[in-house]
Amino acid sequence: MKKSHILAIAVIAVAIGIIMSTVGDASVYVSFREARERAADGNLTKVHVVGRLPRDGQKNILGLEYNPTLDPNYFAFTLVDTNRIAQRVIYFNPKPQDFDKSEQVVITGAMRNDVFVADKILLKCPSKYVEKDIKGATASR
């Protein structure tokens, strides 16, 4: 075999190895119901869940539990997914900055018993451009 053939086979083998390792880390977007079903079937792969935080009349988040003086690495909250299923979420890290201002939350993790244990929290904060500001900023003639 020529050296060029051996090199080509080695490059292909490395590429296949990289692809296979990234496929194992991929996760899918599901609802809390699907996450529960996966956990019940013994599938503990990580999933993404998109949801909103339930708020009261004064726009305070309901079900928020974070006390950094007792345990700065325990943060719990309730999240309502796109199918309007509310689920308790636990995040074993400090509360993310601007969590209270977020409109939408994407969590990555898996169901453990009756709670969703999140590994990552991604926040979608409100746009800094509010419609009234855009109207006021239009050019005058």
DSSP file with accessible surface (Angstrom, degrees, kcal/mol):
  #  RESIDUE AA STRUCTURE BP1 BP2  ACC     N-H-->O    O-->H-N    N-H-->O    O-->H-N    TCO  KAPPA ALPHA  PHI   PSI    X-CA   Y-CA   Z-CA
    1    1 A M              0   0  175      0, 0.0     2,-0.1     0, 0.0     0, 0.0   0.000 360.0 360.0 360.0 142.5    0.0    0.0    0.0
    2    2 A K     >  -     0   0  145      1,-0.1     4,-1.9     4,-0.0     3,-0.3  -0.376 360.0-118.3 -76.9 157.3    1.2    3.5   -0.8
    3    3 A K  H  > S+     0   0  187      1,-0.2     4,-2.5     2,-0.2     5,-0.2   0.853 114.7  57.7 -63.5 -32.8    1.9    6.0    2.0
    4    4 A S  H  > S+     0   0   73      1,-0.2     4,-2.3     2,-0.2    -1,-0.2   0.879 105.7  49.7 -67.1 -35.9   -0.8    8.3    0.5
    5    5 A H  H  > S+     0   0   99     -3,-0.3     4,-2.4     2,-0.2    -1,-0.2   0.908 111.2  48.7 -67.6 -41.9   -3.4    5.5    0.9
    6    6 A I  H  X S+     0   0   95     -4,-1.9     4,-2.3     2,-0.2    -2,-0.2   0.921 112.0  49.3 -63.7 -42.3   -2.4    4.9    4.5
    7    7 A L  H  X S+     0   0  119     -4,-2.5     4,-2.4     2,-0.2    -2,-0.2   0.918 110.6  50.3 -63.0 -42.6   -2.6    8.6    5.3
    8    8 A A  H  X S+     0   0   49     -4,-2.3     4,-2.4     1,-0.2    -2,-0.2   0.918 110.6  49.1 -63.7 -42.0   -6.0    8.9    3.6
    9    9 A I  H  X S+     0   0   97     -4,-2.4     4,-2.4     1,-0.2    -1,-0.2   0.909 111.1  50.5 -64.5 -39.7   -7.4    5.9    5.7
   10   10 A A  H  X S+     0   0   47     -4,-2.3     4,-2.3     2,-0.2    -2,-0.2   0.917 110.2  49.3 -64.1 -41.9   -6.0    7.5    8.9
   11   11 A V  H  X S+     0   0   90     -4,-2.4     4,-2.5     2,-0.2    -2,-0.2   0.925 111.9  48.8 -64.5 -41.7   -7.6   10.8    8.1
   12   12 A I  H  X S+     0   0  100     -4,-2.4     4,-2.5     1,-0.2     5,-0.2   0.922 110.5  51.1 -64.9 -40.6  -11.0    9.1    7.4
   13   13 A A  H  X S+     0   0   59     -4,-2.4     4,-2.2     2,-0.2    -2,-0.2   0.917 110.9  48.0 -64.2 -41.2  -10.7    7.1   10.7
   14   14 A V  H  X S+     0   0   91     -4,-2.3     4,-2.4     2,-0.2    -1,-0.2   0.926 111.2  51.1 -65.3 -42.1  -10.0   10.3   12.7
   15   15 A A  H  X S+     0   0   45     -4,-2.5     4,-2.4     1,-0.2    -2,-0.2   0.923 110.2  48.7 -62.7 -42.7  -13.0   12.1   11.0
   16   16 A I  H  X S+     0   0   97     -4,-2.5     4,-2.6     1,-0.2    -1,-0.2   0.918 110.3  52.1 -64.0 -40.2  -15.3    9.2   11.9
   17   17 A G  H  X S+     0   0   41     -4,-2.2     4,-2.0    -5,-0.2    -2,-0.2   0.918 110.2  47.9 -61.9 -42.3  -14.0    9.2   15.5
   18   18 A I  H  X S+     0   0  101     -4,-2.4     4,-1.9     2,-0.2    -2,-0.2   0.935 112.6  48.6 -64.9 -44.8  -14.7   12.9   15.8
   19   19 A I  H  X S+     0   0   99     -4,-2.4     4,-1.9     1,-0.2    -2,-0.2   0.933 111.3  49.7 -62.7 -43.5  -18.2   12.6   14.3
   20   20 A M  H  X S+     0   0  124     -4,-2.6     4,-1.2     1,-0.2    -1,-0.2   0.876 109.7  51.5 -65.5 -36.0  -19.1    9.7   16.6
   21   21 A S  H  X S+     0   0   70     -4,-2.0     4,-0.6    -5,-0.2    -1,-0.2   0.869 111.1  46.9 -71.5 -33.4  -17.9   11.5   19.7
   22   22 A T  H  X S+     0   0   80     -4,-1.9     4,-0.6     1,-0.2     3,-0.5   0.825 105.0  60.2 -77.2 -28.6  -20.0   14.6   18.9
   23   23 A V  H >< S+     0   0   92     -4,-1.9     3,-0.9     1,-0.2    -1,-0.2   0.893 100.5  56.2 -65.4 -35.3  -23.1   12.5   18.2
   24   24 A G  H 3< S+     0   0   62     -4,-1.2    -1,-0.2     1,-0.2    -2,-0.2   0.796 107.3  48.7 -67.0 -26.3  -23.1   11.2   21.7
   25   25 A D  H 3< S+     0   0  140     -4,-0.6    -1,-0.2    -3,-0.5    -2,-0.2   0.552  87.2 109.5 -89.9  -9.3  -23.2   14.7   23.2
   26   26 A A    <<  -     0   0   73     -3,-0.9     2,-0.3    -4,-0.6    20,-0.1  -0.398  48.5-168.6 -70.5 143.8  -26.1   15.9   21.0
   27   27 A S        -     0   0   33     -2,-0.1     2,-0.3    18,-0.1    20,-0.2  -0.914  10.4-133.3-130.3 162.3  -29.4   16.5   22.7
   28   28 A V  E     -a   47   0A  69     18,-0.6    20,-3.3    -2,-0.3     2,-0.5  -0.726  22.0-107.7-114.8 160.9  -32.9   17.1   21.4
   29   29 A Y  E     +a   48   0A 147     -2,-0.3     2,-0.3    18,-0.2    20,-0.2  -0.782  51.3 156.7 -88.7 125.6  -35.6   19.6   22.3
   30   30 A V        -     0   0   16     18,-3.0    20,-0.4    -2,-0.5     2,-0.2  -0.858  39.9-107.4-138.3 173.2  -38.5   17.9   24.1
   31   31 A S     >  -     0   0    3     -2,-0.3     4,-2.2    18,-0.1     5,-0.2  -0.512  40.6-102.5 -93.4 172.5  -41.4   18.7   26.5
   32   32 A F  H  > S+     0   0    0      1,-0.2     4,-2.4     2,-0.2     5,-0.2   0.874 122.9  57.0 -64.5 -33.6  -41.4   17.8   30.1
   33   33 A R  H  > S+     0   0  116      1,-0.2     4,-2.3     2,-0.2    -1,-0.2   0.946 108.9  45.0 -62.2 -45.6  -43.8   14.9   29.3
   34   34 A E  H  > S+     0   0   75      1,-0.2     4,-2.5     2,-0.2    -1,-0.2   0.881 110.8  54.1 -66.2 -36.8  -41.3   13.5   26.8
   35   35 A A  H  X S+     0   0    3     -4,-2.2     4,-2.1     2,-0.2    76,-0.3   0.903 109.5  48.3 -63.7 -39.9  -38.4   14.0   29.3
   36   36 A R  H  X S+     0   0   97     -4,-2.4     4,-2.5     2,-0.2    -2,-0.2   0.913 111.1  50.2 -64.4 -42.6  -40.4   12.0   31.9
   37   37 A E  H  X S+     0   0   97     -4,-2.3     4,-1.7     2,-0.2     6,-0.2   0.909 110.1  50.2 -63.2 -41.5  -41.1    9.2   29.4
   38   38 A R  H  <>S+     0   0   68     -4,-2.5     5,-2.5     1,-0.2    -1,-0.2   0.917 111.9  47.6 -61.4 -44.8  -37.4    9.0   28.4
   39   39 A A  H ><5S+     0   0   32     -4,-2.1     3,-1.4     1,-0.2    -2,-0.2   0.893 109.4  53.4 -65.7 -38.1  -36.4    8.8   32.1
   40   40 A A  H 3<5S+     0   0   86     -4,-2.5    -1,-0.2     1,-0.3    -2,-0.2   0.843 107.3  52.2 -65.5 -31.1  -39.1    6.1   32.7
   41   41 A D  T 3<5S-     0   0  139     -4,-1.7    -1,-0.3    -5,-0.2    -2,-0.2   0.439 123.1-107.1 -82.1  -1.4  -37.6    4.1   29.9
   42   42 A G  T < 5S+     0   0   55     -3,-1.4     2,-0.9     1,-0.2    -3,-0.2   0.519  75.3 139.0  88.1   5.7  -34.2    4.3   31.4
   43   43 A N      < +     0   0   65     -5,-2.5    -1,-0.2    -6,-0.2    -2,-0.1  -0.739  22.3 173.6 -86.5 106.4  -32.9    6.8   28.8
   44   44 A L        +     0   0  101     -2,-0.9    -1,-0.1    -3,-0.1    -5,-0.1   0.108  27.5 135.2-103.3  22.5  -30.9    9.3   30.8
   45   45 A T        -     0   0   73      1,-0.1     2,-0.1    -7,-0.1    64,-0.1  -0.365  63.4 -97.9 -68.7 152.6  -29.5   11.3   27.8
   46   46 A K        -     0   0  111    -20,-0.1   -18,-0.6    64,-0.1     2,-0.3  -0.419  43.7-173.7 -73.2 145.2  -29.6   15.1   28.2
   47   47 A V  E     -aB  28 109A   3     62,-2.9    62,-2.1   -20,-0.2     2,-0.4  -0.905  21.7-123.0-133.5 161.8  -32.4   17.0   26.6
   48   48 A H  E     -aB  29 108A  34    -20,-3.3   -18,-3.0    -2,-0.3     2,-0.4  -0.891  22.8-170.3-103.5 138.4  -33.4   20.6   26.0
   49   49 A V  E     - B   0 107A   0     58,-2.3    58,-2.5    -2,-0.4     2,-0.4  -0.999   8.0-153.9-129.0 130.6  -36.6   22.0   27.3
   50   50 A V  E     + B   0 106A  30    -20,-0.4    32,-0.9    -2,-0.4     2,-0.3  -0.855  32.2 138.1-102.0 136.2  -37.9   25.5   26.4
   51   51 A G  E     -CB  81 105A   2     54,-2.6    54,-3.0    -2,-0.4     2,-0.3  -0.955  42.9-111.4-161.8-178.7  -40.3   27.3   28.7
   52   52 A R  E     -C   80   0A 132     28,-2.7    28,-2.7    -2,-0.3    52,-0.1  -0.884  32.0-112.7-122.7 156.7  -41.4   30.4   30.5
   53   53 A L        -     0   0   12     50,-0.4     2,-0.2    -2,-0.3    26,-0.1  -0.750  32.4-120.7 -90.8 128.9  -41.3   31.3   34.1
   54   54 A P        -     0   0   34      0, 0.0     8,-2.9     0, 0.0     2,-0.3  -0.492  36.3-169.6 -69.4 136.8  -44.7   31.6   35.9
   55   55 A R  B     -H   61   0B  88      6,-0.3     6,-0.2    -2,-0.2     2,-0.1  -0.925  15.7-132.2-128.7 154.4  -45.3   35.1   37.3
   56   56 A D    >   -     0   0   55      4,-2.1     3,-1.8    -2,-0.3     6,-0.0  -0.166  49.0 -77.9 -90.2-170.1  -47.8   36.8   39.5
   57   57 A G  T 3  S+     0   0   75      1,-0.3    -1,-0.0     2,-0.1    -2,-0.0   0.793 132.7  51.0 -62.8 -28.9  -49.6   40.1   39.0
   58   58 A Q  T 3  S-     0   0  145      2,-0.1    -1,-0.3     3,-0.0     3,-0.1   0.252 120.2-109.1 -91.6  11.7  -46.6   42.1   40.0
   59   59 A K    <   +     0   0  160     -3,-1.8     2,-0.3     1,-0.2    -2,-0.1   0.729  69.1 148.7  66.5  25.6  -44.4   40.1   37.5
   60   60 A N        -     0   0   94      1,-0.1    -4,-2.1     0, 0.0     2,-0.3  -0.718  54.3-108.1 -86.2 141.9  -42.6   38.3   40.3
   61   61 A I  B >   -H   55   0B  24     -2,-0.3     3,-0.6    -6,-0.2     2,-0.3  -0.506  31.6-136.6 -72.6 131.7  -41.4   34.8   39.5
   62   62 A L  T 3  S+     0   0   81     -8,-2.9    16,-0.6    -2,-0.3    -1,-0.1  -0.674  79.8  16.9 -88.5 140.9  -43.4   32.1   41.3
   63   63 A G  T 3  S+     0   0   39     -2,-0.3     2,-0.4     1,-0.2    -1,-0.2   0.662  79.2 155.7  79.0  17.6  -41.6   29.1   42.9
   64   64 A L    <   -     0   0   58     -3,-0.6     2,-0.4    13,-0.2    -1,-0.2  -0.628  17.8-176.8 -81.1 131.3  -38.2   30.6   42.9
   65   65 A E  E     +D   76   0A  92     11,-3.1    11,-2.6    -2,-0.4     2,-0.3  -0.918  21.7 134.8-134.4 105.7  -35.9   29.1   45.6
   66   66 A Y  E     +D   75   0A  69     -2,-0.4     9,-0.1     9,-0.2    -2,-0.0  -0.893  14.9 167.9-154.0 119.7  -32.3   30.5   46.0
   67   67 A N    >>  -     0   0   75      7,-0.5     4,-2.4     4,-0.4     3,-0.8  -0.839  10.4-172.6-132.6  94.8  -30.5   31.4   49.2
   68   68 A P  T 34 S+     0   0   67      0, 0.0    -1,-0.1     0, 0.0     5,-0.1   0.737  83.2  60.6 -65.5 -20.2  -26.8   32.0   48.6
   69   69 A T  T 34 S+     0   0  126      2,-0.2    -2,-0.0     1,-0.1     0, 0.0   0.864 113.4  35.8 -74.6 -33.2  -26.0   32.3   52.3
   70   70 A L  T <4 S-     0   0  145     -3,-0.8    -1,-0.1     1,-0.2    -4,-0.0   0.927 144.3 -11.4 -80.8 -52.2  -27.2   28.7   53.0
   71   71 A D    ><  -     0   0   76     -4,-2.4     3,-1.3     3,-0.2    -4,-0.4  -0.752  54.7-170.0-152.3 101.8  -26.1   27.1   49.7
   72   72 A P  T 3  S+     0   0   60      0, 0.0    23,-0.2     0, 0.0    -3,-0.1   0.668  88.3  58.8 -69.6 -13.0  -24.9   29.2   46.8
   73   73 A N  T 3  S+     0   0   78     21,-0.1     2,-0.4    -5,-0.1    -7,-0.0  -0.013  88.4  83.1-107.3  29.5  -24.9   26.1   44.5
   74   74 A Y    <   +     0   0   65     -3,-1.3    -7,-0.5    18,-0.2     2,-0.4  -0.951  48.2 162.7-132.6 115.9  -28.6   25.2   44.9
   75   75 A F  E     +DE  66  91A   0     16,-2.0    16,-3.1    -2,-0.4     2,-0.4  -0.996   9.0 178.7-134.3 123.6  -31.1   27.0   42.7
   76   76 A A  E     +DE  65  90A   0    -11,-2.6   -11,-3.1    -2,-0.4     2,-0.3  -0.968   8.4 153.1-128.7 145.8  -34.6   25.7   42.2
   77   77 A F  E     - E   0  89A   0     12,-2.2    12,-3.3    -2,-0.4     2,-0.4  -0.959  40.1-105.6-158.9 169.3  -37.5   27.1   40.2
   78   78 A T  E     - E   0  88A  31    -16,-0.6     2,-0.4    -2,-0.3    10,-0.2  -0.898  30.8-168.0-105.5 137.0  -40.7   26.2   38.3
   79   79 A L  E     - E   0  87A   0      8,-2.5     8,-2.3    -2,-0.4     2,-0.6  -0.977  11.9-149.8-126.5 138.4  -40.7   26.2   34.5
   80   80 A V  E     -CE  52  86A  38    -28,-2.7   -28,-2.7    -2,-0.4     6,-0.2  -0.943  21.2-147.6-108.4 117.6  -43.8   25.9   32.3
   81   81 A D  E >   -C   51   0A   6      4,-2.2     3,-2.0    -2,-0.6   -30,-0.2  -0.070  35.3 -86.7 -77.8-176.5  -42.9   24.3   28.9
   82   82 A T  T 3  S+     0   0  102    -32,-0.9   -31,-0.1     1,-0.3    -1,-0.1   0.715 129.4  55.8 -67.4 -18.5  -44.5   25.0   25.5
   83   83 A N  T 3  S-     0   0   86      2,-0.1    -1,-0.3     0, 0.0     3,-0.1   0.214 119.8-110.7 -93.9  11.6  -47.3   22.5   26.3
   84   84 A R    <   +     0   0  219     -3,-2.0     2,-0.6     1,-0.2    -2,-0.1   0.788  68.9 146.5  63.7  33.0  -48.1   24.4   29.5
   85   85 A I        -     0   0   45      2,-0.0    -4,-2.2     0, 0.0     2,-0.3  -0.893  40.8-143.0 -98.4 122.1  -46.8   21.6   31.8
   86   86 A A  E     +E   80   0A  60     -2,-0.6     2,-0.3    -6,-0.2    -6,-0.2  -0.678  23.7 178.4 -86.4 138.8  -45.2   23.0   35.0
   87   87 A Q  E     -E   79   0A  13     -8,-2.3    -8,-2.5    -2,-0.3     2,-0.3  -1.000  30.5-119.8-143.6 139.5  -42.2   21.3   36.3
   88   88 A R  E     -E   78   0A  66     26,-0.4    28,-2.4    -2,-0.3     2,-0.4  -0.626  32.5-163.3 -77.2 132.9  -39.8   21.8   39.2
   89   89 A V  E     -Ef  77 116A   0    -12,-3.3   -12,-2.2    -2,-0.3     2,-0.4  -0.964   7.2-161.8-122.3 135.5  -36.2   22.4   38.0
   90   90 A I  E     -Ef  76 117A  22     26,-2.7    28,-2.8    -2,-0.4     2,-0.5  -0.968   4.2-172.5-118.3 134.7  -33.1   22.1   40.2
   91   91 A Y  E     -Ef  75 118A  33    -16,-3.1   -16,-2.0    -2,-0.4     2,-1.4  -0.985  16.1-151.2-128.1 115.5  -29.8   23.7   39.1
   92   92 A F  S    S+     0   0  111     26,-0.6   -18,-0.2    -2,-0.5   -19,-0.1  -0.324  73.4  70.3 -88.5  55.7  -26.7   22.9   41.2
   93   93 A N  S    S-     0   0   68     -2,-1.4    -2,-0.1   -18,-0.1   -20,-0.0  -0.930  97.4 -68.0-152.1 170.1  -24.9   26.1   40.4
   94   94 A P        -     0   0   62      0, 0.0   -19,-0.1     0, 0.0   -21,-0.1  -0.235  64.1 -86.6 -63.2 156.7  -25.5   29.8   41.4
   95   95 A K        -     0   0   60    -23,-0.2     3,-0.1   -21,-0.1     4,-0.0  -0.412  52.5-109.5 -62.5 130.3  -28.6   31.6   40.0
   96   96 A P    >   -     0   0   28      0, 0.0     3,-1.4     0, 0.0     4,-0.2  -0.333  35.9 -99.8 -63.5 145.8  -27.7   33.0   36.6
   97   97 A Q  T 3  S+     0   0  166      1,-0.3     0, 0.0     2,-0.1     0, 0.0  -0.370 107.0  15.8 -64.1 142.5  -27.4   36.8   36.3
   98   98 A D  T >> S+     0   0   72     -3,-0.1     3,-0.7     1,-0.1     4,-0.6   0.671  81.0 136.1  65.4  19.9  -30.5   38.5   34.9
   99   99 A F  G X4  +     0   0    1     -3,-1.4     3,-1.1     1,-0.2    -2,-0.1   0.903  69.0  56.6 -60.7 -38.8  -32.6   35.3   35.5
  100  100 A D  G 34 S+     0   0   78      1,-0.2    -1,-0.2    -4,-0.2    -3,-0.1   0.751 107.1  49.2 -65.6 -23.8  -35.4   37.5   36.9
  101  101 A K  G <4 S+     0   0  133     -3,-0.7    -1,-0.2    25,-0.0    -2,-0.2   0.523  85.0 117.3 -92.0  -7.2  -35.6   39.5   33.7
  102  102 A S    <<  -     0   0    1     -3,-1.1    23,-0.3    -4,-0.6   -49,-0.2  -0.318  44.8-166.9 -71.2 144.4  -35.7   36.6   31.3
  103  103 A E  S    S+     0   0   79     21,-3.0   -50,-0.4     1,-0.3     2,-0.3   0.815  77.6  18.5 -90.4 -40.9  -38.7   36.1   29.0
  104  104 A Q  E     - G   0 124A  52     20,-1.5    20,-2.8   -52,-0.1     2,-0.4  -0.971  67.7-155.9-135.9 147.9  -37.9   32.5   28.0
  105  105 A V  E     -BG  51 123A   0    -54,-3.0   -54,-2.6    -2,-0.3     2,-0.5  -0.979   3.3-163.1-129.0 136.5  -35.6   29.9   29.4
  106  106 A V  E     -BG  50 122A  25     16,-2.9    16,-3.2    -2,-0.4     2,-0.4  -0.986  15.7-169.9-116.6 122.9  -33.9   26.9   27.8
  107  107 A I  E     -BG  49 121A   0    -58,-2.5   -58,-2.3    -2,-0.5     2,-0.4  -0.884   9.7-156.7-114.4 146.6  -32.6   24.2   30.1
  108  108 A T  E     +BG  48 120A  10     12,-2.2    11,-3.9    -2,-0.4    12,-1.6  -0.984  48.8  75.2-119.8 131.0  -30.4   21.3   29.4
  109  109 A G  E     -BG  47 118A   0    -62,-2.1   -62,-2.9    -2,-0.4     2,-0.3  -0.970  66.4 -85.9 167.0-151.4  -30.4   18.2   31.6
  110  110 A A  E     - G   0 117A   7      7,-1.8     7,-2.6    -2,-0.3     2,-0.3  -0.979  36.0 -94.0-150.4 159.3  -32.5   15.2   32.4
  111  111 A M  E     - G   0 116A   6    -76,-0.3     2,-0.4    -2,-0.3     5,-0.2  -0.557  32.5-173.7 -75.9 136.5  -35.4   14.0   34.7
  112  112 A R  E >   - G   0 115A 109      3,-3.2     3,-2.0    -2,-0.3     2,-0.3  -0.950  63.2 -50.5-132.0 110.5  -34.4   12.5   38.0
  113  113 A N  T 3  S-     0   0  160     -2,-0.4   -74,-0.1     1,-0.3   -73,-0.0  -0.434 123.0 -19.9  58.2-117.1  -37.3   11.1   39.9
  114  114 A D  T 3  S+     0   0  142     -2,-0.3   -26,-0.4    -3,-0.1     2,-0.3   0.324 126.5  69.9-103.8   6.8  -39.9   13.9   40.0
  115  115 A V  E <  S- G   0 112A  40     -3,-2.0    -3,-3.2   -28,-0.1     2,-0.6  -0.893  75.8-124.2-123.8 156.2  -37.6   16.9   39.3
  116  116 A F  E     -fG  89 111A   0    -28,-2.4   -26,-2.7    -2,-0.3     2,-0.7  -0.883  22.6-151.5 -96.8 120.9  -35.7   18.0   36.2
  117  117 A V  E     -fG  90 110A  27     -7,-2.6    -7,-1.8    -2,-0.6     2,-0.3  -0.854  14.8-152.3 -96.7 115.0  -32.0   18.4   37.0
  118  118 A A  E     -fG  91 109A   3    -28,-2.8   -26,-0.6    -2,-0.7    -9,-0.3  -0.683  23.3-177.8 -92.6 138.1  -30.5   21.1   34.8
  119  119 A D  E    S+     0   0A  67    -11,-3.9     2,-0.3    -2,-0.3   -10,-0.2   0.706  77.7  21.4 -96.1 -32.3  -26.9   21.2   33.7
  120  120 A K  E     - G   0 108A 131    -12,-1.6   -12,-2.2     2,-0.0     2,-0.4  -0.985  61.3-160.0-137.4 148.6  -27.2   24.4   31.7
  121  121 A I  E     - G   0 107A  20     -2,-0.3     2,-0.5   -14,-0.2   -14,-0.2  -0.995   7.3-169.7-129.8 123.8  -29.6   27.3   31.7
  122  122 A L  E     - G   0 106A  92    -16,-3.2   -16,-2.9    -2,-0.4     2,-0.4  -0.958  12.1-152.9-112.5 132.5  -29.8   29.6   28.7
  123  123 A L  E     - G   0 105A  51     -2,-0.5     2,-0.7   -18,-0.2   -18,-0.2  -0.841  13.3-156.2-109.6 141.1  -31.8   32.8   29.1
  124  124 A K  E     - G   0 104A 107    -20,-2.8   -21,-3.0    -2,-0.4   -20,-1.5  -0.940  25.0-163.6-110.4 104.4  -33.7   34.9   26.5
  125  125 A C        -     0   0   54     -2,-0.7   -23,-0.2   -23,-0.3     3,-0.1  -0.501  29.9 -85.2 -85.9 159.6  -33.8   38.3   27.9
  126  126 A P        -     0   0   61      0, 0.0    -1,-0.1     0, 0.0     4,-0.1  -0.251  54.1 -94.3 -63.2 150.4  -36.2   41.0   26.7
  127  127 A S        -     0   0   76      1,-0.1    -3,-0.0     2,-0.1     0, 0.0  -0.336  21.0-136.5 -64.1 143.7  -35.0   43.1   23.8
  128  128 A K  S    S+     0   0  162      1,-0.1     2,-0.8    -3,-0.1    -1,-0.1   0.637  91.7  77.2 -76.7 -11.1  -33.3   46.3   24.7
  129  129 A Y        -     0   0  145      4,-0.0     2,-0.3     3,-0.0    -2,-0.1  -0.862  69.4-167.8-101.4 107.0  -35.4   47.9   21.9
  130  130 A V    >>  -     0   0   72     -2,-0.8     4,-2.0     1,-0.1     3,-0.8  -0.689  31.2-116.4 -92.4 148.1  -38.9   48.5   23.1
  131  131 A E  H 3> S+     0   0  135     -2,-0.3     4,-2.3     1,-0.3     5,-0.2   0.879 115.0  52.5 -54.9 -40.0  -41.5   49.4   20.5
  132  132 A K  H 3> S+     0   0  156      1,-0.2     4,-1.9     2,-0.2    -1,-0.3   0.879 108.6  51.6 -66.8 -32.4  -42.2   52.9   22.1
  133  133 A D  H <> S+     0   0   87     -3,-0.8     4,-1.1     2,-0.2    -1,-0.2   0.886 109.2  50.3 -69.6 -36.2  -38.4   53.6   21.9
  134  134 A I  H  < S+     0   0   95     -4,-2.0     3,-0.4     2,-0.2     4,-0.3   0.926 110.0  49.7 -67.6 -41.5  -38.3   52.7   18.3
  135  135 A K  H >< S+     0   0  137     -4,-2.3     3,-1.0     1,-0.2    -2,-0.2   0.905 111.7  49.1 -63.6 -39.5  -41.3   54.9   17.4
  136  136 A G  H 3< S+     0   0   69     -4,-1.9    -1,-0.2     1,-0.2    -2,-0.2   0.737 107.0  56.5 -72.3 -19.4  -39.6   57.8   19.3
  137  137 A A  T 3< S+     0   0   81     -4,-1.1    -1,-0.2    -3,-0.4    -2,-0.2   0.422  78.7 118.2 -94.2   2.9  -36.4   57.3   17.5
  138  138 A T  S <  S-     0   0   99     -3,-1.0     2,-0.1    -4,-0.3    -3,-0.0  -0.359  75.3 -97.5 -71.4 150.2  -37.8   57.7   14.0
  139  139 A A        -     0   0   97      1,-0.1     2,-0.3    -2,-0.0    -1,-0.1  -0.403  34.9-139.1 -69.3 139.0  -36.4   60.5   11.9
  140  140 A S              0   0  118     -2,-0.1    -1,-0.1    -3,-0.1    -3,-0.0  -0.700 360.0 360.0 -96.6 155.7  -38.5   63.6   11.8
  141  141 A R              0   0  291     -2,-0.3    -1,-0.1     0, 0.0     0, 0.0  -0.516 360.0 360.0 -99.6 360.0  -39.0   65.6    8.6
